[in-house]
């Protein structure tokens, strides 16, 4: 019989604070914390999907470098800087919790309390690291070196999950969702970290254009867009399918999601190729 993990004083304090929030307290007591974690994962994913669309739009402004720099200068203030840093919170939660789901579904790692504790610790460390680099704004690192390491890690997780998931009897779309998630897990974390480690890379048109003209970086961006849009599209459909019965309405919404993601992929790839 497994010994239950002892809750630390810090975790006990955090839970007591969350219990004081009416909505969280209600669902935690009636549906359980797993329900809240599931919806936290979904809401974080929807937040990242919105950020993805905004990111594609922002990249489209690079066709007018002067306009892009003017917009970045306008957004360079405490409020927008704080919001940009806050994006690291849903990103790290969605990524690490996605890793937890893969461990549970494919590798039967069921030590939930231990895994969640590591997610919280690693998540906080990551968020503070991003904030540290974001405040500094003076670090420089080779894009080729950084992304070579990141993509190597992504490919390792990609192939591990690929070989494991292909043996299951689930649908091809479900399998692709897990495979793309495994690949994006290190990539998304690396993307956010890189953008803040090298501030000009995400905020100055000249630096961004030089980086994006590198064939290696173009290839990464191409795969990034395809995998991310599929993962986001299937995730949104999964949420919709939980609340709408199979029928004409569900098919119509599925078609709408496909159209939106296909258009976004077209413009995203067009931007990457043209810049």
MIDOSE-1310 file (N, C-alpha, C; in nm, 2 decimals, decimal comma, always signed):
residues 275
xxxx	+0,08/-0,12/+0,00/+0,00/+0,00/+0,00/+0,09/+0,12/+0,00; +0,06/+0,22/-0,10/+0,14/+0,34/-0,11/+0,11/+0,43/+0,00; +0,22/+0,50/+0,05/+0,20/+0,59/+0,16/+0,16/+0,73/+0,10; +0,06/+0,79/+0,15/+0,01/+0,92/+0,10/+0,11/+1,03/+0,12
xxxx	+0,13/+1,11/+0,02/+0,22/+1,22/+0,03/+0,18/+1,33/+0,13; +0,27/+1,36/+0,22/+0,24/+1,46/+0,33/+0,24/+1,60/+0,27; +0,13/+1,67/+0,29/+0,12/+1,81/+0,24/+0,21/+1,90/+0,33; +0,29/+1,98/+0,26/+0,37/+2,08/+0,33/+0,29/+2,20/+0,38
xxxx	+0,35/+2,27/+0,47/+0,28/+2,39/+0,53/+0,25/+2,49/+0,42; +0,34/+2,51/+0,32/+0,32/+2,60/+0,21/+0,20/+2,56/+0,13; +0,20/+2,43/+0,09/+0,08/+2,38/+0,01/-0,05/+2,39/+0,09; -0,04/+2,36/+0,22/-0,16/+2,38/+0,30/-0,21/+2,52/+0,31
xxxx	-0,12/+2,62/+0,31/-0,15/+2,76/+0,31/-0,22/+2,80/+0,18; -0,16/+2,75/+0,07/-0,21/+2,78/-0,06/-0,35/+2,73/-0,08; -0,37/+2,61/-0,04/-0,51/+2,55/-0,04/-0,61/+2,62/+0,04; -0,56/+2,67/+0,16/-0,66/+2,74/+0,24/-0,69/+2,88/+0,18
xxxx	-0,60/+2,94/+0,11/-0,63/+3,06/+0,04/-0,73/+3,04/-0,08; -0,71/+2,93/-0,15/-0,79/+2,90/-0,26/-0,93/+2,86/-0,22; -0,94/+2,80/-0,10/-1,07/+2,76/-0,04/-1,16/+2,88/-0,01; -1,09/+3,00/+0,01/-1,16/+3,12/+0,04/-1,23/+3,19/-0,08
xxxx	-1,18/+3,14/-0,20/-1,24/+3,20/-0,32/-1,37/+3,12/-0,35; -1,49/+3,18/-0,36/-1,61/+3,11/-0,37/-1,62/+3,01/-0,49; -1,58/+3,05/-0,61/-1,59/+2,96/-0,72/-1,50/+2,84/-0,71; -1,37/+2,87/-0,68/-1,28/+2,76/-0,66/-1,32/+2,66/-0,55
xxxx	-1,36/+2,72/-0,44/-1,40/+2,64/-0,32/-1,52/+2,55/-0,36; -1,62/+2,61/-0,43/-1,74/+2,53/-0,47/-1,71/+2,41/-0,55; -1,63/+2,44/-0,66/-1,60/+2,33/-0,75/-1,50/+2,23/-0,69; -1,41/+2,28/-0,61/-1,31/+2,19/-0,54/-1,38/+2,09/-0,45
xxxx	-1,49/+2,14/-0,38/-1,56/+2,06/-0,28/-1,66/+1,97/-0,35; -1,72/+2,02/-0,46/-1,83/+1,94/-0,53/-1,78/+1,85/-0,64; -1,67/+1,90/-0,71/-1,62/+1,82/-0,83/-1,48/+1,77/-0,81; -1,41/+1,82/-0,71/-1,27/+1,78/-0,69/-1,17/+1,87/-0,76
xxxx	-1,05/+1,86/-0,70/-0,94/+1,94/-0,76/-0,90/+1,90/-0,90; -0,92/+1,77/-0,93/-0,89/+1,73/-1,07/-0,98/+1,80/-1,17; -1,10/+1,83/-1,13/-1,19/+1,90/-1,22/-1,14/+2,04/-1,25; -1,09/+2,11/-1,14/-1,03/+2,24/-1,16/-0,90/+2,24/-1,24
xxxx	-0,82/+2,14/-1,22/-0,70/+2,13/-1,30/-0,73/+2,11/-1,44; -0,83/+2,03/-1,47/-0,87/+2,00/-1,61/-0,92/+2,13/-1,68; -1,00/+2,21/-1,61/-1,05/+2,33/-1,67/-0,94/+2,44/-1,67; -0,85/+2,44/-1,57/-0,74/+2,53/-1,58/-0,65/+2,50/-1,70
xxxx	-0,63/+2,37/-1,73/-0,56/+2,33/-1,85/-0,63/+2,38/-1,98; -0,76/+2,37/-1,98/-0,83/+2,42/-2,10/-0,83/+2,57/-2,11; -0,85/+2,64/-2,00/-0,85/+2,78/-2,01/-0,71/+2,84/-2,05; -0,61/+2,77/-1,99/-0,47/+2,81/-2,03/-0,45/+2,79/-2,18
xxxx	-0,50/+2,68/-2,23/-0,49/+2,65/-2,37/-0,56/+2,75/-2,46; -0,68/+2,79/-2,42/-0,76/+2,89/-2,49/-0,68/+3,03/-2,49; -0,62/+3,06/-2,37/-0,55/+3,18/-2,36/-0,43/+3,18/-2,46; -0,36/+3,07/-2,47/-0,25/+3,06/-2,56/-0,29/+3,06/-2,70
xxxx	-0,41/+3,01/-2,73/-0,46/+3,01/-2,87/-0,48/+3,16/-2,91; -0,54/+3,24/-2,82/-0,56/+3,38/-2,84/-0,43/+3,45/-2,86; -0,33/+3,42/-2,78/-0,20/+3,48/-2,79/-0,14/+3,44/-2,93; -0,16/+3,32/-2,97/-0,11/+3,27/-3,10/-0,16/+3,35/-3,21
xxxx	-0,29/+3,38/-3,22/-0,35/+3,46/-3,32/-0,29/+3,60/-3,32; -0,28/+3,66/-3,20/-0,22/+3,79/-3,18/-0,08/+3,79/-3,23; +0,00/+3,68/-3,20/+0,14/+3,68/-3,24/+0,15/+3,67/-3,40; +0,06/+3,60/-3,46/+0,06/+3,60/-3,61/+0,03/+3,74/-3,67
xxxx	-0,06/+3,80/-3,61/-0,10/+3,94/-3,65/+0,02/+4,03/-3,63; +0,09/+4,02/-3,51/+0,21/+4,10/-3,49/+0,32/+4,08/-3,59; +0,34/+3,95/-3,62/+0,44/+3,92/-3,72/+0,41/+3,99/-3,86; +0,28/+3,99/-3,89/+0,24/+4,05/-4,02/+0,28/+4,20/-4,03
xxxx	+0,29/+4,27/-3,91/+0,33/+4,41/-3,91/+0,48/+4,43/-3,96; +0,55/+4,32/-3,96/+0,69/+4,33/-4,00/+0,71/+4,36/-4,14; +0,61/+4,35/-4,22/+0,62/+4,40/-4,36/+0,63/+4,55/-4,37; +0,60/+4,61/-4,26/+0,63/+4,76/-4,25/+0,72/+4,78/-4,12
xxxx	+0,85/+4,76/-4,13/+0,93/+4,76/-4,01/+0,92/+4,89/-3,93; +0,90/+5,01/-3,99/+0,89/+5,13/-3,92/+0,76/+5,13/-3,84; +0,65/+5,08/-3,90/+0,53/+5,07/-3,82/+0,54/+4,97/-3,71; +0,61/+4,86/-3,73/+0,62/+4,76/-3,62/+0,70/+4,82/-3,51
xxxx	+0,81/+4,89/-3,53/+0,89/+4,95/-3,43/+0,81/+5,05/-3,35; +0,72/+5,13/-3,43/+0,64/+5,23/-3,36/+0,54/+5,17/-3,27; +0,48/+5,05/-3,31/+0,39/+4,98/-3,22/+0,46/+4,93/-3,10; +0,58/+4,87/-3,12/+0,65/+4,81/-3,01/+0,69/+4,92/-2,91
xxxx	+0,72/+5,04/-2,96/+0,76/+5,15/-2,87/+0,63/+5,20/-2,79; +0,52/+5,20/-2,86/+0,39/+5,24/-2,79/+0,36/+5,14/-2,68; +0,39/+5,01/-2,71/+0,35/+4,90/-2,61/+0,46/+4,89/-2,50; +0,57/+4,96/-2,51/+0,68/+4,95/-2,42/+0,65/+5,03/-2,29
xxxx	+0,56/+4,98/-2,21/+0,53/+5,04/-2,08/+0,50/+4,93/-1,98; +0,49/+4,97/-1,85/+0,48/+4,87/-1,75/+0,36/+4,78/-1,76; +0,24/+4,84/-1,80/+0,12/+4,76/-1,81/+0,13/+4,65/-1,92; +0,18/+4,68/-2,04/+0,19/+4,58/-2,14/+0,31/+4,49/-2,12
xxxx	+0,41/+4,54/-2,06/+0,52/+4,45/-2,02/+0,48/+4,35/-1,92; +0,40/+4,39/-1,82/+0,35/+4,30/-1,72/+0,26/+4,19/-1,78; +0,17/+4,23/-1,87/+0,08/+4,14/-1,93/+0,16/+4,04/-2,02; +0,27/+4,09/-2,08/+0,35/+4,00/-2,17/+0,42/+3,89/-2,08
xxxx	+0,47/+3,94/-1,96/+0,53/+3,84/-1,87/+0,42/+3,74/-1,82; +0,30/+3,79/-1,79/+0,19/+3,71/-1,74/+0,16/+3,59/-1,83; +0,19/+3,60/-1,96/+0,16/+3,50/-2,06/+0,24/+3,37/-2,02; +0,35/+3,39/-1,95/+0,44/+3,27/-1,91/+0,36/+3,18/-1,81
xxxx	+0,26/+3,24/-1,74/+0,19/+3,16/-1,64/+0,10/+3,05/-1,71; +0,01/+3,09/-1,80/-0,07/+2,98/-1,86/+0,01/+2,89/-1,95; +0,12/+2,95/-2,01/+0,21/+2,87/-2,09/+0,28/+2,75/-2,02; +0,34/+2,79/-1,90/+0,41/+2,69/-1,83/+0,31/+2,59/-1,76
xxxx	+0,19/+2,64/-1,72/+0,09/+2,55/-1,66/+0,04/+2,45/-1,77; +0,01/+2,50/-1,88/-0,05/+2,41/-1,99/+0,06/+2,31/-2,03; +0,18/+2,36/-2,05/+0,29/+2,27/-2,09/+0,32/+2,16/-1,99; +0,34/+2,20/-1,87/+0,37/+2,10/-1,77/+0,26/+2,01/-1,73
xxxx	+0,14/+2,06/-1,73/+0,02/+1,97/-1,70/+0,00/+1,88/-1,82; +0,03/+1,93/-1,94/+0,02/+1,84/-2,06/+0,12/+1,72/-2,05; +0,24/+1,76/-2,00/+0,34/+1,65/-1,97/+0,29/+1,55/-1,87; +0,22/+1,60/-1,76/+0,16/+1,52/-1,66/+0,06/+1,42/-1,72
xxxx	-0,02/+1,47/-1,81/-0,12/+1,39/-1,88/-0,06/+1,28/-1,96; +0,05/+1,31/-2,03/+0,12/+1,21/-2,11/+0,18/+1,11/-2,02; +0,24/+1,15/-1,91/+0,29/+1,05/-1,82/+0,18/+0,96/-1,77; +0,07/+1,01/-1,74/-0,04/+0,93/-1,69/-0,10/+0,84/-1,79
xxxx	-0,13/+0,89/-1,91/-0,20/+0,82/-2,02/-0,11/+0,71/-2,08; +0,01/+0,74/-2,11/+0,10/+0,66/-2,19/+0,20/+0,58/-2,11; +0,24/+0,63/-1,99/+0,35/+0,57/-1,91/+0,30/+0,52/-1,78; +0,17/+0,54/-1,75/+0,10/+0,50/-1,63/+0,17/+0,54/-1,50
xxxx	+0,22/+0,67/-1,50/+0,28/+0,73/-1,38/+0,16/+0,79/-1,31; +0,13/+0,73/-1,19/+0,00/+0,77/-1,12/+0,03/+0,84/-0,99; +0,16/+0,88/-0,97/+0,19/+0,95/-0,84/+0,15/+1,10/-0,86; +0,02/+1,12/-0,86/-0,03/+1,25/-0,90/+0,02/+1,36/-0,81
xxxx	+0,02/+1,34/-0,67/+0,06/+1,44/-0,58/+0,20/+1,49/-0,60; +0,29/+1,39/-0,62/+0,43/+1,42/-0,64/+0,45/+1,49/-0,78; +0,38/+1,45/-0,88/+0,40/+1,51/-1,01/+0,34/+1,66/-1,01; +0,23/+1,68/-0,94/+0,17/+1,81/-0,93/+0,26/+1,90/-0,85
xxxx	+0,33/+1,85/-0,75/+0,42/+1,93/-0,67/+0,54/+1,97/-0,75; +0,59/+1,88/-0,83/+0,70/+1,92/-0,92/+0,65/+2,02/-1,02; +0,53/+2,01/-1,07/+0,48/+2,11/-1,17/+0,48/+2,25/-1,10; +0,43/+2,26/-0,98/+0,42/+2,39/-0,91/+0,56/+2,45/-0,89
xxxx	+0,65/+2,36/-0,85/+0,79/+2,41/-0,82/+0,86/+2,45/-0,95; +0,86/+2,37/-1,05/+0,92/+2,40/-1,18/+0,85/+2,52/-1,24; +0,72/+2,53/-1,23/+0,65/+2,64/-1,29/+0,69/+2,77/-1,22; +0,70/+2,78/-1,09/+0,74/+2,90/-1,02/+0,88/+2,94/-1,06
xxxx	+0,97/+2,84/-1,07/+1,11/+2,87/-1,10/+1,11/+2,93/-1,24; +1,04/+2,87/-1,34/+1,04/+2,92/-1,48/+0,99/+3,06/-1,49; +0,87/+3,09/-1,42/+0,81/+3,22/-1,42/+0,91/+3,32/-1,37; +0,98/+3,29/-1,26/+1,07/+3,39/-1,20/+1,20/+3,41/-1,30
xxxx	+1,24/+3,30/-1,36/+1,35/+3,31/-1,46/+1,31/+3,40/-1,57; +1,19/+3,38/-1,63/+1,14/+3,46/-1,74/+1,14/+3,61/-1,69; +1,08/+3,63/-1,57/+1,08/+3,77/-1,52/+1,21/+3,83/-1,51; +1,31/+3,75/-1,46/+1,45/+3,80/-1,44/+1,51/+3,85/-1,57
xxxx	+1,50/+3,76/-1,68/+1,55/+3,80/-1,81/+1,47/+3,92/-1,87; +1,34/+3,92/-1,84/+1,26/+4,03/-1,90/+1,30/+4,16/-1,84; +1,33/+4,16/-1,71/+1,37/+4,29/-1,65/+1,51/+4,33/-1,70; +1,60/+4,23/-1,72/+1,74/+4,26/-1,76/+1,74/+4,32/-1,90
xxxx	+1,68/+4,26/-2,00/+1,67/+4,30/-2,14/+1,80/+4,33/-2,21; +1,91/+4,27/-2,16/+2,04/+4,30/-2,22/+2,12/+4,17/-2,25; +2,05/+4,05/-2,23/+2,12/+3,93/-2,26/+2,12/+3,90/-2,41; +2,22/+3,83/-2,45/+2,23/+3,79/-2,59/+2,27/+3,64/-2,60
xxxx	+2,21/+3,57/-2,69/+2,25/+3,43/-2,70/+2,23/+3,39/-2,85; +2,31/+3,30/-2,90/+2,30/+3,26/-3,04/+2,16/+3,19/-3,06; +2,09/+3,24/-3,16/+1,96/+3,18/-3,19/+1,97/+3,04/-3,24; +2,08/+3,02/-3,33/+2,10/+2,88/-3,38/+2,14/+2,78/-3,27
xxxx	+2,22/+2,82/-3,18/+2,27/+2,74/-3,07/+2,15/+2,70/-2,98; +2,07/+2,81/-2,94/+1,96/+2,79/-2,85/+1,86/+2,70/-2,91; +1,82/+2,72/-3,04/+1,71/+2,64/-3,10/+1,76/+2,50/-3,14; +1,89/+2,49/-3,16/+1,94/+2,35/-3,19/+1,93/+2,26/-3,07
xxxx	+1,96/+2,32/-2,95/+1,94/+2,24/-2,83/+1,79/+2,22/-2,80; +1,71/+2,32/-2,82/+1,57/+2,31/-2,79/+1,50/+2,21/-2,88; +1,53/+2,21/-3,01/+1,47/+2,12/-3,10/+1,52/+1,98/-3,08; +1,64/+1,96/-3,04/+1,69/+1,83/-3,01/+1,61/+1,77/-2,89
xxxx	+1,58/+1,85/-2,79/+1,50/+1,80/-2,68/+1,36/+1,77/-2,73; +1,30/+1,86/-2,81/+1,17/+1,84/-2,87/+1,16/+1,71/-2,95; +1,26/+1,68/-3,03/+1,26/+1,56/-3,11/+1,27/+1,43/-3,02; +1,34/+1,44/-2,91/+1,35/+1,33/-2,82/+1,21/+1,30/-2,76
xxxx	+1,14/+1,40/-2,71/+1,01/+1,38/-2,65/+0,91/+1,34/-2,76; +0,93/+1,40/-2,88/+0,84/+1,37/-2,99/+0,84/+1,22/-3,03; +0,97/+1,16/-3,04/+0,98/+1,02/-3,08/+0,94/+0,92/-2,97; +0,97/+0,96/-2,85/+0,93/+0,88/-2,73/+0,78/+0,86/-2,73
xxxx	+0,71/+0,97/-2,74/+0,56/+0,97/-2,74/+0,51/+0,90/-2,86; +0,57/+0,93/-2,98/+0,53/+0,87/-3,11/+0,53/+0,72/-3,10; +0,64/+0,66/-3,06/+0,65/+0,51/-3,05/+0,55/+0,46/-2,95; +0,53/+0,53/-2,84/+0,44/+0,48/-2,74/+0,29/+0,50/-2,78
xxxx	+0,26/+0,61/-2,83/+0,11/+0,64/-2,86/+0,06/+0,56/-2,98; +0,16/+0,52/-3,07/+0,11/+0,45/-3,19/+0,06/+0,31/-3,16; +0,10/+0,26/-3,05/+0,05/+0,13/-3,01/-0,09/+0,13/-2,95; -0,14/+0,24/-2,92/-0,27/+0,25/-2,86/-0,38/+0,24/-2,97
xxxx	-0,51/+0,21/-2,92/-0,62/+0,20/-3,02/-0,70/+0,32/-3,03; -0,64/+0,44/-3,00/-0,72/+0,56/-3,01/-0,72/+0,61/-3,15; -0,80/+0,72/-3,18/-0,81/+0,77/-3,31/-0,68/+0,84/-3,35; -0,66/+0,86/-3,48/-0,54/+0,92/-3,54/-0,53/+1,06/-3,49
xxxx	-0,64/+1,14/-3,48/-0,64/+1,27/-3,43/-0,60/+1,28/-3,29; -0,64/+1,19/-3,20/-0,60/+1,18/-3,06/-0,45/+1,16/-3,05; -0,40/+1,07/-3,14/-0,26/+1,04/-3,14/-0,18/+1,16/-3,18; -0,22/+1,23/-3,29/-0,15/+1,35/-3,33/-0,16/+1,46/-3,23
xxxx	-0,26/+1,47/-3,15/-0,27/+1,57/-3,05/-0,16/+1,55/-2,94; -0,14/+1,42/-2,90/-0,04/+1,39/-2,80/+0,10/+1,41/-2,86; +0,12/+1,37/-2,98/+0,25/+1,38/-3,05/+0,29/+1,52/-3,07; +0,20/+1,60/-3,12/+0,23/+1,75/-3,13/+0,25/+1,81/-3,00
xxxx	+0,17/+1,77/-2,90/+0,19/+1,82/-2,77/+0,33/+1,79/-2,71; +0,38/+1,67/-2,73/+0,51/+1,63/-2,68/+0,62/+1,71/-2,75; +0,60/+1,74/-2,88/+0,70/+1,82/-2,95/+0,70/+1,97/-2,91; +0,57/+2,02/-2,88/+0,56/+2,16/-2,85/+0,60/+2,19/-2,70
xxxx	+0,60/+2,08/-2,62/+0,62/+2,10/-2,48/+0,76/+2,18/-2,45; +0,87/+2,13/-2,51/+0,99/+2,20/-2,49/+1,00/+2,33/-2,58; +0,93/+2,32/-2,70/+0,94/+2,44/-2,79/+0,87/+2,56/-2,74; +0,75/+2,55/-2,68/+0,68/+2,66/-2,62/+0,76/+2,72/-2,50
xxxx	+0,81/+2,64/-2,42/+0,88/+2,68/-2,30/+1,01/+2,76/-2,35; +1,08/+2,70/-2,45/+1,20/+2,76/-2,51/+1,17/+2,89/-2,58; +1,05/+2,90/-2,65/+1,01/+3,02/-2,72/+1,00/+3,14/-2,62; +0,92/+3,11/-2,52/+0,90/+3,22/-2,42/+1,03/+3,26/-2,35
xxxx	+1,11/+3,17/-2,32/+1,24/+3,19/-2,25/+1,33/+3,27/-2,35; +1,34/+3,23/-2,47/+1,43/+3,29/-2,57/+1,39/+3,44/-2,60; +1,25/+3,46/-2,61/+1,20/+3,59/-2,63/+1,24/+3,69/-2,52; +1,25/+3,64/-2,40/+1,28/+3,73/-2,29/+1,43/+3,73/-2,26
xxxx	+1,50/+3,63/-2,29/+1,65/+3,63/-2,28/+1,71/+3,73/-2,37; +1,66/+3,74/-2,49/+1,71/+3,83/-2,60/+1,60/+3,92/-2,63; +1,59/+4,03/-2,56/+1,47/+4,12/-2,57/+1,45/+4,17/-2,71; +1,56/+4,21/-2,78/+1,54/+4,27/-2,91/+1,49/+4,17/-3,01
xxxx	+1,51/+4,04/-2,99/+1,46/+3,94/-3,08/+1,31/+3,94/-3,10; +1,24/+3,99/-3,00/+1,09/+3,99/-3,01/+1,03/+4,13/-3,02; +1,12/+4,23/-3,02/+1,07/+4,37/-3,00/+1,13/+4,47/-3,10; +1,23/+4,43/-3,18/+1,29/+4,52/-3,28/+1,29/+4,45/-3,42
xxxx	+1,23/+4,52/-3,51/+1,21/+4,47/-3,65/+1,34/+4,42/-3,71; +1,45/+4,50/-3,70/+1,57/+4,46/-3,77/+1,63/+4,33/-3,72; +1,62/+4,31/-3,58/+1,67/+4,19/-3,52/+1,59/+4,07/-3,56; +1,46/+4,09/-3,56/+1,36/+3,98/-3,59/+1,38/+3,94/-3,73
xxxx	+1,39/+4,04/-3,83/+1,40/+4,00/-3,97/+1,53/+3,93/-4,00; +1,64/+3,97/-3,93/+1,77/+3,90/-3,95/+1,76/+3,75/-3,90; +1,69/+3,73/-3,79/+1,67/+3,60/-3,73/+1,59/+3,51/-3,83; +1,48/+3,57/-3,88/+1,38/+3,50/-3,96/+1,43/+3,47/-4,10
xxxx	+1,54/+3,53/-4,14/+1,60/+3,50/-4,27/+1,69/+3,38/-4,27; +1,72/+3,33/-4,15/+1,80/+3,21/-4,14/+1,71/+3,09/-4,18; +1,76/+3,01/-4,28/+1,68/+2,89/-4,32/+1,64/+2,80/-4,21; +1,73/+2,78/-4,12/+1,71/+2,69/-4,00/+1,60/+2,74/-3,92
xxxx	+1,60/+2,87/-3,89/+1,49/+2,93/-3,81/+1,36/+2,93/-3,88; +1,36/+2,95/-4,02/+1,24/+2,94/-4,10/+1,18/+2,81/-4,09; +1,26/+2,70/-4,09/+1,21/+2,57/-4,08/+1,15/+2,54/-3,95; +1,21/+2,59/-3,84/+1,15/+2,58/-3,71/+1,02/+2,64/-3,70
xxxx	+1,01/+2,77/-3,75/+0,89/+2,85/-3,75/+0,78/+2,78/-3,83; +0,81/+2,72/-3,94/+0,72/+2,65/-4,02/+0,65/+2,53/-3,95; +0,74/+2,44/-3,89/+0,69/+2,33/-3,81/+0,61/+2,38/-3,69; +0,66/+2,48/-3,63/+0,60/+2,54/-3,51/+0,45/+2,58/-3,54
xxxx	+0,43/+2,65/-3,65/+0,30/+2,70/-3,69/+0,20/+2,58/-3,71; +0,25/+2,48/-3,79/+0,16/+2,37/-3,83/+0,12/+2,29/-3,70; +0,22/+2,25/-3,62/+0,19/+2,17/-3,50/+0,11/+2,25/-3,40; +0,14/+2,38/-3,38/+0,07/+2,46/-3,28/-0,08/+2,48/-3,32
xxxx	-0,10/+2,51/-3,45/-0,24/+2,53/-3,49/-0,32/+2,40/-3,49; -0,26/+2,29/-3,53/-0,34/+2,16/-3,52/-0,37/+2,13/-3,37; -0,27/+2,14/-3,28/-0,29/+2,12/-3,14/-0,40/+2,20/-3,08; -0,39/+2,33/-3,12/-0,49/+2,43/-3,07/-0,63/+2,39/-3,12
xxxx	-0,64/+2,37/-3,25/-0,77/+2,34/-3,32/-0,83/+2,21/-3,26; -0,76/+2,11/-3,24/-0,81/+1,98/-3,19/-0,85/+2,00/-3,04; -0,77/+2,08/-2,97/-0,81/+2,11/-2,83/-0,94/+2,18/-2,81; -0,96/+2,29/-2,90/-1,08/+2,36/-2,90/-1,20/+2,27/-2,94
xxxx	-1,18/+2,19/-3,04/-1,29/+2,09/-3,08/-1,32/+2,00/-2,96; -1,22/+1,95/-2,89/-1,24/+1,86/-2,78/-1,33/+1,92/-2,67; -1,31/+2,05/-2,64/-1,39/+2,12/-2,55/-1,53/+2,13/-2,60; -1,55/+2,17/-2,72/-1,68/+2,19/-2,78/-1,76/+2,05/-2,78
xxxx	-1,69/+1,95/-2,82/-1,75/+1,81/-2,83/-1,80/+1,76/-2,69; -1,74/+1,81/-2,58/-1,78/+1,77/-2,45/-1,92/+1,82/-2,41; -1,96/+1,93/-2,48/-2,09/+2,00/-2,44/-2,19/+2,00/-2,55; -2,16/+1,95/-2,67/-2,25/+1,95/-2,78/-2,26/+1,81/-2,84
xxxx	-2,38/+1,76/-2,85/-2,40/+1,62/-2,89/-2,37/+1,61/-3,04; -2,32/+1,49/-3,08/-2,29/+1,47/-3,23/-2,41/+1,50/-3,31; -2,39/+1,58/-3,42/-2,50/+1,62/-3,51/-2,46/+1,73/-3,60; -2,55/+1,79/-3,67/-2,52/+1,90/-3,76/-2,45/+2,02/-3,70
xxxx	-2,49/+2,06/-3,57/-2,42/+2,17/-3,51/-2,28/+2,14/-3,48; -2,25/+2,03/-3,43/-2,11/+1,99/-3,39/-2,03/+1,98/-3,52; -2,08/+1,93/-3,63/-2,01/+1,92/-3,75/-1,98/+2,06/-3,81; -2,08/+2,15/-3,79/-2,06/+2,29/-3,84/-1,95/+2,36/-3,76
xxxx	-1,95/+2,34/-3,63/-1,85/+2,40/-3,55/-1,71/+2,34/-3,58; -1,71/+2,21/-3,60/-1,58/+2,15/-3,64/-1,53/+2,21/-3,77; -1,62/+2,22/-3,87/-1,58/+2,28/-4,00/-1,53/+2,42/-3,98; -1,59/+2,50/-3,89/-1,55/+2,64/-3,86/-1,41/+2,64/-3,80
xxxx	-1,39/+2,55/-3,71/-1,26/+2,55/-3,64/-1,15/+2,52/-3,75; -1,18/+2,42/-3,84/-1,08/+2,38/-3,94/-1,05/+2,50/-4,03; -1,16/+2,58/-4,07/-1,14/+2,69/-4,16/-1,05/+2,80/-4,09; -1,08/+2,83/-3,97/-1,01/+2,93/-3,89/-0,86/+2,89/-3,88
xxxx	-0,84/+2,77/-3,85/-0,70/+2,72/-3,83/-0,62/+2,71/-3,96; -0,70/+2,67/-4,07/-0,63/+2,67/-4,20/-0,60/+2,81/-4,25; -0,69/+2,90/-4,23/-0,66/+3,04/-4,27/-0,54/+3,10/-4,19; -0,54/+3,07/-4,06/-0,43/+3,11/-3,98/-0,30/+3,05/-4,02
xxxx	-0,30/+2,92/-4,05/-0,18/+2,85/-4,10/-0,13/+2,92/-4,23; -0,22/+2,95/-4,32/-0,19/+3,01/-4,45/-0,11/+3,14/-4,43; -0,17/+3,23/-4,35/-0,11/+3,36/-4,33/+0,02/+3,34/-4,25; +0,02/+3,25/-4,15/+0,14/+3,23/-4,07/+0,26/+3,18/-4,16
xxxx	+0,23/+3,08/-4,24/+0,34/+3,03/-4,33/+0,38/+3,13/-4,43; +0,28/+3,21/-4,49/+0,31/+3,31/-4,58/+0,40/+3,42/-4,53; +0,38/+3,46/-4,40/+0,46/+3,55/-4,34/+0,61/+3,50/-4,32; +0,62/+3,37/-4,27/+0,75/+3,31/-4,25/+0,83/+3,30/-4,38
xxx	+0,76/+3,27/-4,49/+0,83/+3,25/-4,62/+0,87/+3,38/-4,68; +0,78/+3,48/-4,66/+0,80/+3,61/-4,73/+0,90/+3,70/-4,66; +0,91/+3,69/-4,53/+1,00/+3,78/-4,46/+1,15/+3,74/-4,48
